[in-house]
Amino acid sequence: MTHTETQRTLPAEWAPQSGVMLTWPHDRTFWAPQLTAVESVYLEIANTICTREDLLVVCRDADHRSHVEAILRKGGCPQPRLHLAIAPSDDTWARDHGPIAILQNGIPRLLDFAFNAWGGKYAYAQDDAINRTVAAGGAFGDTPLEQVGLILEGGSIDTDGAGTLLTTRHCLLTPTRNKGLDETAIEAELRETLGVNRILWLDHGALAGDDTDGHIDTLARFCDEHTIAYVHCGDPTDEHHAELQAMETELMALRDAAGEPYRLLPLPMPKAHYKHDGQRLPATYANFLIINHAVLMPTYDDPVHDEAAMEILGSAFPGREIIGINCIPIIQQYGSLHCLTMQLPFGVLTPHDR
C-alpha cells in the first residue's frame, strides 16, 4: 500500500499536542561557555510547557540525566509531566533533528528524516541518530518511527494542517542537503511522505547570522489556514530591508487553498544584537512555539518591539496566552525558541499516572 493510499496528513502546530521534545544542552556542545545562562532559558521553557502538556527531555547520558532531573526538580517543573530519555547529542536543535509527526489514517506516526547539520556545517552523526535511540528506549511509546532518506529539517517547513506547506527554495534546494534532487523531485518526496498537496515556495527572506540557509520558521509562519505572520523590516537603512521587502511582496502574491489572499500580519524586527566578533545575530519573533492553549514567543530585551510582537500574535491566536521567553542567550548560537523545540501530537507521549 502506498503512502497516498493511506491518507497521510501533516498536522498544524496548533493541533492538540501530547508534549514537546527538548534536547538538553551540555558541556560538549557549543553552549559550554554559557551553559548556566542557557540552562536557565531551558528551565523556563520546560516549566512553561509542563503547565499545559508533557515534556520529553533528551539527555546525553545517565549522569547528564541526573543533572537535568535535579535542575528541573529544583526549578519546580511538575515531575508527573516529565519524560527523560538518554541519547548522545552533538547539539540541541530539536526542531531540526527531532521527528516530524504526521497522522496516518488519523494515527500518529513519526518520520525520522536524515539530518546533516544544515548541509554539513557542523558535526551531526549523534544528532542524526537521536530519534532512533529515543525510540529504542521506549520514549515514543507505541508510535511507529519511520526512516526517511531525504534530508529535511523541521525548521525548514511550516504547514496550515490542511495540506499546504510553506518553505524556501534557498534552504531546501541547497545542494549540500540533497544533491541531485531538483525542485520537482523534492516536491514529489514531500507530497509522498508528508501527505501535503500544495507547496508554496519563497525565493526571498534571510536574516544576518542565520546558518540554516533560510529556515521558514525564522521568517514566516502560519497562524491558521488563512493567516501568515512574517518578519517585516520598515527601516531602509537596515541590512535586511531589501530582502524582507521582497519576501513581503512574495507573500502578498500567495493564495490560500480557496484562492484568496492570505491575511498577513507583519512582525517587527527586534533591535539588533551582535556576537562578540561583530556578527549580527538572527533575532526574530517569527520563531514562536505553539503549544496547547498558549504561544511561547522569544523576546530580546526590547520592550517596545517585544510588546508589539506579543500583541500581534495575540490577535492571531485568540484564546491562547502569549508568553514571552527571553532568548538572548539562545541567539548567541544563531537560533531561537522554536529551533530548540519539537512538538509531538496527541497520542505520542503516554501520560504518567498523575
Protein Blocks (a to p, Z undefined) as FASTA:
>chain_A
ZZklnopadddfkbccfbdcdddddfkbfklmmmmmmmmmmmmmmmmmmmmbccddddfb
lmlmmmmmmmmmmnopafklpccdddddfblclklmmccdddeehiacddddddeehool
acfklmmmmmmmmmmnopnomaccdddfbdcdfklpccehnopacddfklmmpmklmgoi
afklmmmmmmmmnopabdcddfbdcdehiangopaklmbccfbfkbccddddfbfkbmkl
mmmmmmmmmmmmpccfkopacdddddddddddddfkopacdddfklcccdehiacdddeh
iaklmmmmmmmmmmmmghiacddddfklmmmnopafklmpccddehiaccddZZ
